[in-house]
């Protein structure tokens, strides 16, 4: 169970585990990453305001 949670968190940040190391994806679309982070930030601020 914990492994799936970590994998999804790493995918959110465009990273993966390679052995015991965290490696960043080389083919990451920076605009897409920016959109994902901004939407996540917006959701977090909406939850905190309630």
PyMOL commands that set and color helices and strands:
alter all, ss='L'
color gray80, all
select helices_A, chain A and resi 2-12+30-49
alter helices_A, ss='H'
color red, helices_A
select strands_A, chain A and resi 15-18+21-24
alter strands_A, ss='S'
color yellow, strands_A
deselect
rebuild
show_as cartoon
